[in-house]
Amino acid sequence: MVLAHDKHLVQLFRTVMGETNVVTDLPEYLASVDDLFDTNADGGGFIDYDTATDFGDEALTFLKEEVQPLVDHGEYGLVFQILAHLMLKIDHVDIDDSDGEIMMIMSASDDLWEAVLTKADADVQQQVFDWLCKQLTKSLNIIEDTLDDLLFTYFKTPAFIDAKLVYTAKRFRAVQKHPDLWDYDWQIKKWLKHYLQMMSAAHVPDKQIIKFCGANLAIPQVRLFYSQFCLQHQDEAHAVQLLKDGKKLVTDDPSMLAELSRQLKDAYQQLGEQQLYRQELWQLLTEYAPADEMLFSELKQSYPTTDWPVIREQLLTAIAKNSNVDLKPLYVQENLLNPLLKAVVAADGLWDLRTYEPLLKPRFSDLLLAKYDHEVRKMATTTGTRRKYQQLVGILERMLAYPAGKSTVQAIVHDWQQQYPRRSAMMDELSRLNW
């Protein structure tokens, strides 16, 4: 009798017994997906923050208890239809998912998609492929990256590679015709990247690649791809010229300028042009990617140990000319504690002090304690909630771990008692200070 009145148990029983049917069962599964959204939304279709938790839990339960059994029994066609419907519902849902419910649902779907795309027969895989291609021609919201990943992570057979080559070429040309799109640059980069990848995967003849690249050199990503292509074909001079010219064309695009420069320095290194390689690294570190730790280490490795200290000082001075550049990670990398201390003390607040405290405290405890003293007194000048006063006491307790910490904290507490006697919450929290 229980089975007769519980649709979930009925479906689960039929799945276990091998009695599922895509035509007859699909509408019920799709209705279950719809119910997830409808029962948790208000009259305007919005799922608020409080209800979002229930929505997320119910969706995860549905995937685990109703869809996973279908995967276990090889009902991949049915699973695909359910997941496709769920994805499209997610893309249009109006929800406050501040706790990440949508991402949890998408993540829980990953293994289900993988099962479909690695275990389903050719007909189902073709259905999924066609559906993905169709959806990616539309304007999507949050599911676009997921569908994009599915299309280009799976479908590795020669037939699918050829189909993706044709598809990506078509999408690239379609976007080119609409430069007025608000996300035109992003779409161009996306489909160009995929098309170039498919050209490589499909082993397109070199002449065809060269022709395409030559016709599209105005697009920086093509220039990057083509220069790499030239390097692979031992045409180093052409590769370098492509990159040097490219840098002149993208002076208003810092990220692309850095990317071109990175590839150019790699090309110089591959050619054994040590001086040009170092020059490009220097320009990256001082202009395009200031204070990048990996590039800094790379430049260091290119110099003899005896030469590096002088070069390092010149480099740090040049990098420091950039506004808002943070040299502290480089000071740590080089164990330059004195300039690190100076930078930490000069920084507002306590974030940097706490970050570098373990490294600096053994040698500069008095100066760090003075920094704490200054900052905690400044924080206390404005009133706040009890939570703020608890944070101040927490800082004082941290200061007690310093050699001169107790006397410093005693002086601070005494001063606050004289200055802020009417802050009852503050005085109460100070009385709880763990001396």
Buried (B, 14 or more C-beta within 10 A) or exposed (E): EEEEEEEEEEBBEBBEEEEBEEEEBBEEBBEBBEEBBEEBBEEEEEBEEEBBBBBBEBBBEBBEEBBBBBBEBBBBBBBBBBBBBBBBBBBEBEBEBEEEBBEBBBEBBEEBBBBBBEEBEEEBBBBBBEBBBEBBEEEBEBBBEBBBEBBBEBBEEEEBBEBBBEBBBBBBEEBBEEEEEEEEEEBBBBBBBBBBBBBBBBEBEEEEBBEBBEEBBEBBBBBBBBBBBBBEEEBBEBBBEBBBEBBEBBEEEEEBBBBBBBBBBBBBBEBEBEEBBBBBBBBBBBBBBBBBEEBBEBBBEBBEEEEBEEBBEEBBEBBBEBEEEBBBBBBBEBEBBEBBBEBBBEBEEBEBBBBBBEBBBEEBBEBBBBBBBEBBBEBBEEEBEEEBBBBBBEBBBBBBEBEEBEEBBBEBBEEBEEEBEEBEBBBEBBEEBEE
